[in-house]
């Protein structure tokens, strides 16, 4: 028999909820203090691109320093205390610098200075070229870095902008790699784009409004850039790489010079275009570029006067007006995501996305001796349009309706390598005789060809901000990484390849976009049918009204009846058209509402349900123990 009078033992002190909460809070605070003091360099990096872990390229660059380098970090920590976001970012920079020092402690030395107002440290920060934020009390908050080496190399980051936090490691390594410019490679640039002036060209420069392309500045930081004038007679000597971007019309002599440079092993990057929007956004005819017979000699062709449209990769663009109808898919502006970039290539595989505009396509020639390796492709929901349709202000809806997918994935950029012959065999043969630098009839070539030059234009891939007179560049796509990494890789320098693409990612809602595109395609087709019926009805009414008897202003009874019938049909058609447009907006809005509900309501409900379930299970467990 069970003894029902057995007393139930009372829970001990540690079993009381209040004591448990107090001990948990004490433990949390203790762990936080210990971690902040002794484990600040230790972190668990769960980001997809490992943004908080030193990359292999960074470790390689840091390991190459065999001379002392001093990194002086000016951080107004005491002034940043009231601003948690700035304080946290400053600590992140300090942690990154400490991690750099730990990789090469013998040659990399970090100094952290808190420049108090009106102190010598503040004077040093100003003298180093740092910029600060003026606070309300008149003091200046500094968050910048100066790097120096033993050979008078000097690098400065005037102020660490929070907008570039994802690119912190790259900015630091780029500055360190630039301390010694003696080993920089030489890049020859041939282009007719206003890269060194920006929009407005030389006129903008004369008005003091020049703003060079971001990519032009970045090329100048990574290479010794030699500009090749449009009327050049010969390519400069000693080039490590030749960059040809939307070139002007070239003479046969100039094309022959490029032909010989490539055949003799010169590494080359070529960006052609069936219509360059960067050249003249207000053009009334396509602005195309070509290299004449050179592409054919390299085993490649680019269909003349054709641009590719892609419904799957189309960018959403603002077309004026308000509401959902003002934003449309523009099939000539492509947002090429990672799935359409060759992952096994060291360059295209290191970036996440590219933005291109009015691009052409590349195709290997049948029987070519060269190897054609695609790097960037379209989706299969694409087709070729006449380049004239990309000029001016094309109608996005019309382009979508006319797009009949061919099922082919077109190549936008490709590596071309292997044996090739000259495009000018007659000139090579005519040269004859022993000369110091004889012309080559054939050779091994190594180049990359891309069928778009607009990817250099800032408006397609970066957002620009001004902070304390410093131009802050926020990449929205990997265009800069693609060009710089390709130039680095072809010229034999790969230290920064892994770094440039990190942090640049656009994560599209693929399922949402597919649903939206399907809805738009369905309603646009119905809208077009109704508009055709509407036009036909209006034409029929106009014809009937024109059939009045000569000299009479009165229609016959049958004509009036028929006109009334057509007018009723006209009103019904207009009503149906409005309903189609309303349905399109409604379906897209409903989709947005469902997503908002999932984000706002569903997740909190799941958390509450989990908490309630845990409470119920704990009560059952306690009841079983007491029973």
PyMOL commands that set and color helices and strands:
alter all, ss='L'
color gray80, all
select helices_A, chain A and resi 13-15+17-38+56-63+77-80+84-103+120-127+162-177+201-206+214-222+252-263+294-297+324-326+338-340+348-350+387-390+396-402+425-431+454-456+458-460+479-491+497-500+510-545+557-626
alter helices_A, ss='H'
color red, helices_A
select strands_A, chain A and resi 69-75+108-113+132-134+140-149+154-157+186-191+224-227+241-245+268-271+300-301+306-310+314-318+327-337+353-357+363-364+371-377+382-386+411-421+442-450+462-467+470-475
alter strands_A, ss='S'
color yellow, strands_A
deselect
rebuild
show_as cartoon
